[in-house]
Amino acid sequence: MSYYTFEDFYKNTVELSFTDHPYSLTPKHVWVICRFKGQWLLTEHPRRGIEFPGGKVEKGESAEKAAVREVFEETGATVDALTYLAQYRVKGKGGTIIKNVYFATIEKIKIKAHYYETNGPILMKQLPESLKDNDKFSFMMKDEVLQRSMEYIFKNKILQL
């Protein structure tokens, strides 16, 4: 199946599709599942907690360029390869958000003095079994977007452990 509908952490309706840009050719947000030398590369947002890097697409910027930029800004990492995985749409109280999900392999990580709105890189050999009740992790890590994206990554051999 390549299409899922579920509720996110805040009970908003989420539509997730593993087809090519089903909701928008120019999404305004990106989220990047990163892998560096056998470990997951995440960042820590001071308010939300641990999450994969991501953010807004700036004016005149493609979603792919935004993904590479956000990974560098939030973790100091240089993307080696970027693969489009999915797109999802969240219908929330404040409007609709459309976000591309990518998988990135990381070439190197540079220690920086400033990581914009995050506390910098976090490397993990494996993600915890249950993220739903783990207060250290961001709400973005707790719904089916991450679960389904991981299933897609392994099923389609985008990453082999």
ZIVEN-V698964 format. One record per residue. RES is the residue in three letters. SS is DSSP state (H for helix, E for strand, C for the rest). PSI is psi in radians with two decimals (none if undefined). D_FIRST is the distance of its C-alpha to the first C-alpha in whole Angstrom. Layout:
BEGIN
((RES;SS;PSI;D_FIRST) (RES;SS;PSI;D_FIRST))
END
This chain:
BEGIN
((MET;C;2.45;0) (SER;C;0.12;4) (TYR;E;2.31;6) (TYR;E;2.53;8) (THR;E;2.32;11) (PHE;E;3.10;14) (GLU;E;2.49;18) (ASP;C;-3.02;19) (PHE;C;-0.57;22) (TYR;C;0.24;24) (LYS;C;0.38;23) (ASN;C;2.62;21) (THR;E;2.26;18) (VAL;E;2.31;16) (GLU;E;2.11;13) (LEU;E;2.28;11) (SER;E;2.38;9) (PHE;C;0.48;9) (THR;C;3.01;10) (ASP;C;1.82;14) (HIS;C;1.05;16) (PRO;C;-0.41;15) (TYR;C;-0.50;17) (SER;C;2.42;20) (LEU;C;-0.27;22) (THR;C;1.22;24) (PRO;C;2.71;22) (LYS;C;-0.02;25) (HIS;E;2.69;24) (VAL;E;2.70;22) (TRP;E;2.31;21) (VAL;E;2.01;22) (ILE;E;2.03;20) (CYS;E;2.52;24) (ARG;E;2.25;25) (PHE;E;2.00;28) (LYS;C;0.91;30) (GLY;C;0.15;28) (GLN;E;2.75;28) (TRP;E;2.36;25) (LEU;E;2.05;27) (LEU;E;-3.12;27) (THR;E;2.90;30) (GLU;E;2.02;32) (HIS;E;2.29;32) (PRO;C;-0.56;35) (ARG;C;-0.71;34) (ARG;C;-0.57;30) (GLY;E;-2.83;30) (ILE;E;2.33;29) (GLU;E;2.89;26) (PHE;C;2.62;24) (PRO;C;2.73;26) (GLY;E;3.13;25) (GLY;E;-2.72;27) (LYS;E;2.56;28) (VAL;C;2.21;28) (GLU;C;2.79;32) (LYS;C;2.27;33) (GLY;C;0.05;33) (GLU;C;2.46;31) (SER;C;2.81;28) (ALA;H;-0.66;25) (GLU;H;-0.78;25) (LYS;H;-0.68;28) (ALA;H;-0.71;28) (ALA;H;-0.82;25) (VAL;H;-0.78;28) (ARG;H;-0.83;31) (GLU;H;-0.72;29) (VAL;H;-0.80;29) (PHE;H;-0.82;32) (GLU;H;-0.74;34) (GLU;H;-0.33;32) (THR;H;-0.25;33) (GLY;C;0.13;35) (ALA;E;2.52;32) (THR;E;2.15;32) (VAL;E;2.24;29) (ASP;E;-0.83;29) (ALA;E;2.42;25) (LEU;E;2.24;23) (THR;E;2.20;19) (TYR;E;2.31;17) (LEU;E;-0.91;14) (ALA;E;3.04;12) (GLN;E;2.48;14) (TYR;E;2.74;15) (ARG;E;2.25;17) (VAL;E;2.15;19) (LYS;E;1.80;21) (GLY;E;-3.12;24) (LYS;C;-0.59;28) (GLY;C;0.09;29) (GLY;E;-2.92;27) (THR;E;2.35;24) (ILE;E;2.32;22) (ILE;E;2.25;20) (LYS;E;2.35;19) (ASN;E;2.47;18) (VAL;E;2.28;17) (TYR;E;2.80;18) (PHE;E;2.32;19) (ALA;E;2.40;23) (THR;E;2.47;25) (ILE;E;2.32;29) (GLU;E;-0.89;32) (LYS;E;2.83;34) (ILE;E;2.21;35) (LYS;C;2.26;38) (ILE;C;2.23;40) (LYS;C;2.77;41) (ALA;C;-0.42;43) (HIS;C;2.29;41) (TYR;C;0.57;37) (TYR;C;-2.13;37) (GLU;C;0.28;35) (THR;E;3.03;34) (ASN;E;0.23;36) (GLY;E;-2.99;35) (PRO;E;2.57;33) (ILE;E;2.20;32) (LEU;E;2.36;31) (MET;E;2.30;29) (LYS;C;-0.71;28) (GLN;C;2.68;26) (LEU;C;2.61;24) (PRO;C;2.60;25) (GLU;C;-0.87;23) (SER;C;2.01;23) (LEU;C;-0.35;23) (LYS;C;-0.72;23) (ASP;C;0.16;27) (ASN;C;1.90;28) (ASP;C;-0.26;31) (LYS;C;-0.33;31) (PHE;E;2.56;27) (SER;C;2.70;26) (PHE;H;-0.48;24) (MET;H;-0.34;22) (MET;H;-0.03;21) (LYS;C;0.00;21) (ASP;C;-2.97;17) (GLU;H;-0.17;14) (VAL;H;-0.87;14) (LEU;H;-0.84;16) (GLN;H;-0.89;14) (ARG;H;-0.62;10) (SER;H;-0.72;12) (MET;H;-0.76;14) (GLU;H;-0.76;11) (TYR;H;-0.76;10) (ILE;H;-0.81;14) (PHE;H;-0.71;14) (LYS;H;-0.69;12) (ASN;C;0.18;13) (LYS;C;0.61;16) (ILE;C;-0.56;17) (LEU;C;2.33;19) (GLN;C;2.23;21) (LEU;C;none;23))
END
